[in-house]
Amino acid sequence: MRISIRIDSAAAKAQLRRWGGEFRDKAHKAVARGIAGQAVEVKQAVRAHVAERMTVVRKSFVKGFTAKVLDRDKNRLPALYVGSGIQWAGLHERGGQIAGRMLIPLHGRVGRKKFKAQVAALMRGGNAYFIKNKRGNIVLMAENIKDHDRTLSGFKRRYRKAEGIGRLKRGDDIPIAVLVPRVALRKRLDIERLVAGHIPRLAAAIQQHLETLD
C-alpha cells in the first residue's frame, strides 16, 4: 500500500506529526493482527512438512517448530518468526556436520535419554565392549545374557529383523551402536521455500487490516 501526502504549511506539518504518532500505533496493532491470522496456518504447514520429510521418533521434535508474532518493539513493525526451539534443527534445513565422537544406535532409532540409560546399564553390568568389524568401524557390542534381557530386548528385536535372524542363542554377540568421529546430515527440509510461498497471503492479510484504519 502506497500513501502520498503533500504538506503546504507549518501547521499542517505539526498536525501530521501528531496524527502520525497515533496512526503508527494503530498500524503496529493492525500489522500484528494480520500476521497472527496467518501464523497458525504457517505453523501447521511447517509441522506437516517436517513430519512428511523426516522419520520422527518423538512428537516433541515436530512440535518444536513454531510460527509466532514478534511485536514487543514499538519502534519497529511486527514480524513473523518461524523456527524451532531445538538448536540443531537448522542442520536439517541446510545440511552439515556434527563433529565429535558419538555412539549411533544400530538397526533403528532410540530416544537419546533412553539410549544413554541403556548403555550405562550395560557398562555397569560389565556387558558392553568394543570391537572393530571387517569394515574398520568401531562397534559397541553386548552379550545375550539373561541378566540383561530387559535392557537388550529392543536391540535384539531390531537386530533380528535387520539380519533376518529367527532366534538368538545365549552368549551371542549383539551389535548395539557404532562409534563415529562425526555425523554428516544431508538437507532434508525446505522450510524457507515453504514460508516464502505463504508471503503473498501474509502480505494480503496485513494490507486488509491496514485498510480498515481511519
C-alpha positions as CSV (number, residue, x, y, z in Angstrom):
1,M,0.0,0.0,0.0
2,R,1.5,3.4,-1.0
3,I,0.4,6.7,0.6
4,S,1.4,10.1,-0.9
5,I,0.9,13.3,1.2
6,R,1.7,16.9,0.3
7,I,2.3,19.5,3.1
8,D,1.5,23.1,2.5
9,S,2.1,24.8,5.8
10,A,3.9,24.6,9.1
11,A,0.6,24.0,10.9
12,A,-0.2,21.1,8.6
13,K,3.2,19.6,9.3
14,A,2.6,19.8,13.0
15,Q,-0.8,18.2,12.7
16,L,0.8,15.4,10.6
17,R,3.3,14.7,13.3
18,R,0.6,14.4,15.9
19,W,-1.6,12.2,13.7
20,G,1.5,10.2,12.6
21,G,2.2,9.0,16.2
22,E,-1.4,7.8,16.7
23,F,-1.5,6.2,13.3
24,R,1.8,4.5,13.8
25,D,0.4,2.8,17.0
26,K,-2.7,1.7,15.1
27,A,-0.7,0.4,12.2
28,H,1.5,-1.6,14.6
29,K,-1.5,-3.3,16.0
30,A,-3.1,-3.9,12.6
31,V,0.1,-5.5,11.2
32,A,0.3,-7.7,14.3
33,R,-3.3,-8.9,13.8
34,G,-2.6,-9.6,10.1
35,I,0.4,-11.7,10.9
36,A,-1.3,-13.5,13.8
37,G,-4.1,-14.6,11.5
38,Q,-1.5,-16.3,9.2
39,A,0.9,-17.6,11.8
40,V,-1.3,-20.5,12.7
41,E,-1.6,-21.6,9.1
42,V,2.2,-21.3,8.6
43,K,2.9,-23.2,11.8
44,Q,0.6,-26.1,10.7
45,A,2.2,-26.2,7.3
46,V,5.7,-26.2,8.7
47,R,5.0,-29.0,11.1
48,A,3.3,-31.1,8.4
49,H,6.3,-30.6,6.2
50,V,8.7,-31.8,8.9
51,A,6.6,-34.8,9.7
52,E,6.5,-35.7,6.0
53,R,10.2,-35.3,5.3
54,M,11.5,-37.0,8.4
55,T,11.0,-40.2,10.4
56,V,10.3,-38.7,13.8
57,V,10.5,-40.8,17.0
58,R,9.5,-38.1,19.4
59,K,6.5,-35.9,18.6
60,S,8.1,-33.1,20.6
61,F,10.6,-32.6,17.7
62,V,7.8,-31.7,15.3
63,K,6.0,-29.5,17.9
64,G,9.3,-27.7,18.5
65,F,8.7,-25.9,15.1
66,T,6.5,-22.9,15.5
67,A,5.4,-19.6,14.0
68,K,4.6,-16.6,16.1
69,V,4.3,-12.8,16.0
70,L,7.2,-10.6,17.3
71,D,5.7,-7.3,18.3
72,R,7.3,-6.1,21.6
73,D,9.4,-3.4,20.0
74,K,7.1,-0.5,19.4
75,N,9.6,1.3,17.3
76,R,9.5,-1.4,14.6
77,L,6.7,-3.1,12.8
78,P,5.8,-6.6,14.0
79,A,7.5,-9.6,12.3
80,L,6.7,-13.2,11.8
81,Y,9.1,-15.6,13.5
82,V,9.4,-19.2,12.1
83,G,11.8,-21.6,13.7
84,S,12.4,-24.3,16.3
85,G,13.4,-24.3,19.9
86,I,15.8,-27.2,19.1
87,Q,19.1,-25.6,18.4
88,W,20.4,-28.1,15.9
89,A,17.2,-28.4,13.9
90,G,18.6,-26.0,11.4
91,L,21.1,-28.6,10.2
92,H,18.2,-30.5,8.6
93,E,17.4,-27.3,6.6
94,R,20.8,-26.6,5.2
95,G,22.8,-29.9,5.8
96,G,26.1,-30.0,7.7
97,Q,28.3,-32.0,10.0
98,I,28.3,-32.6,13.8
99,A,31.9,-33.2,14.9
100,G,32.9,-35.3,18.0
101,R,33.0,-38.9,18.9
102,M,29.4,-40.2,19.1
103,L,27.7,-43.5,19.6
104,I,24.9,-44.0,17.0
105,P,22.4,-46.8,17.7
106,L,22.3,-49.6,15.0
107,H,19.2,-51.1,13.4
108,G,16.7,-48.4,14.2
109,R,16.1,-45.3,16.3
110,V,16.2,-45.0,20.0
111,G,15.5,-41.9,22.1
112,R,18.6,-40.1,23.3
113,K,17.8,-40.4,27.1
114,K,16.7,-44.0,26.8
115,F,19.7,-45.0,24.8
116,K,22.1,-43.3,27.3
117,A,20.4,-45.2,30.2
118,Q,20.6,-48.5,28.3
119,V,24.3,-48.1,27.5
120,A,25.0,-47.0,31.1
121,A,23.2,-50.2,32.4
122,L,25.3,-52.4,30.2
123,M,28.5,-50.7,31.2
124,R,27.7,-51.0,34.9
125,G,27.0,-54.7,34.4
126,G,30.2,-55.3,32.5
127,N,28.3,-56.3,29.4
128,A,29.5,-53.7,26.9
129,Y,32.6,-53.9,24.8
130,F,34.0,-52.5,21.6
131,I,35.2,-54.4,18.6
132,K,36.5,-53.4,15.1
133,N,34.5,-55.0,12.3
134,K,35.6,-56.0,8.9
135,R,34.9,-52.5,7.6
136,G,37.1,-50.9,10.2
137,N,34.2,-49.5,12.2
138,I,34.3,-49.5,16.0
139,V,31.1,-51.2,17.2
140,L,29.7,-51.4,20.7
141,M,28.6,-55.0,21.4
142,A,26.8,-56.8,24.3
143,E,26.4,-60.4,25.1
144,N,23.0,-62.0,25.0
145,I,22.8,-63.0,28.7
146,K,19.7,-63.4,31.0
147,D,20.7,-60.6,33.4
148,H,20.3,-58.0,30.6
149,D,17.3,-59.5,28.8
150,R,15.2,-56.4,29.5
151,T,17.8,-53.9,28.5
152,L,18.7,-55.8,25.3
153,S,15.2,-56.7,24.2
154,G,14.8,-53.8,21.8
155,F,18.3,-54.1,20.4
156,K,17.8,-57.9,19.8
157,R,14.4,-57.4,18.1
158,R,15.7,-54.8,15.7
159,Y,18.9,-56.8,15.1
160,R,16.9,-60.0,14.3
161,K,14.7,-58.0,11.9
162,A,17.5,-56.3,10.1
163,E,19.6,-59.5,9.7
164,G,16.7,-61.9,9.1
165,I,17.5,-64.0,12.2
166,G,14.8,-66.1,13.7
167,R,16.2,-66.6,17.2
168,L,19.3,-65.6,19.1
169,K,21.2,-68.0,21.4
170,R,22.5,-67.3,24.8
171,G,26.0,-65.9,24.6
172,D,25.5,-64.5,21.1
173,D,27.1,-61.1,20.4
174,I,24.5,-58.3,19.8
175,P,25.7,-55.1,18.0
176,I,24.4,-52.1,19.9
177,A,25.9,-49.0,18.3
178,V,28.8,-47.7,16.1
179,L,31.3,-45.2,17.3
180,V,31.8,-42.4,14.7
181,P,34.1,-39.3,14.7
182,R,31.5,-37.2,13.0
183,V,28.0,-37.3,11.6
184,A,27.1,-35.8,8.2
185,L,23.5,-34.7,7.8
186,R,22.0,-34.1,4.4
187,K,19.5,-31.4,3.7
188,R,16.0,-32.8,4.4
189,L,13.8,-29.8,5.0
190,D,12.9,-26.8,2.8
191,I,11.1,-24.6,5.3
192,E,12.5,-21.4,3.8
193,R,10.8,-22.2,0.4
194,L,7.6,-23.2,2.2
195,V,7.4,-19.9,4.2
196,A,8.2,-17.9,1.0
197,G,5.2,-19.4,-0.6
198,H,3.0,-18.0,2.2
199,I,4.3,-14.4,1.8
200,P,1.7,-13.3,-0.7
201,R,-1.2,-14.4,1.6
202,L,0.6,-12.8,4.6
203,A,1.0,-9.5,2.7
204,A,-2.6,-9.6,1.7
205,A,-3.8,-10.2,5.3
206,I,-1.6,-7.3,6.6
207,Q,-2.9,-5.0,3.8
208,Q,-6.5,-5.9,4.6
209,H,-6.1,-4.9,8.3
210,L,-4.3,-1.7,7.4
211,E,-7.1,-0.6,5.0
212,T,-9.5,-0.7,8.0
213,L,-7.6,2.1,9.7
214,D,-9.0,5.6,9.7
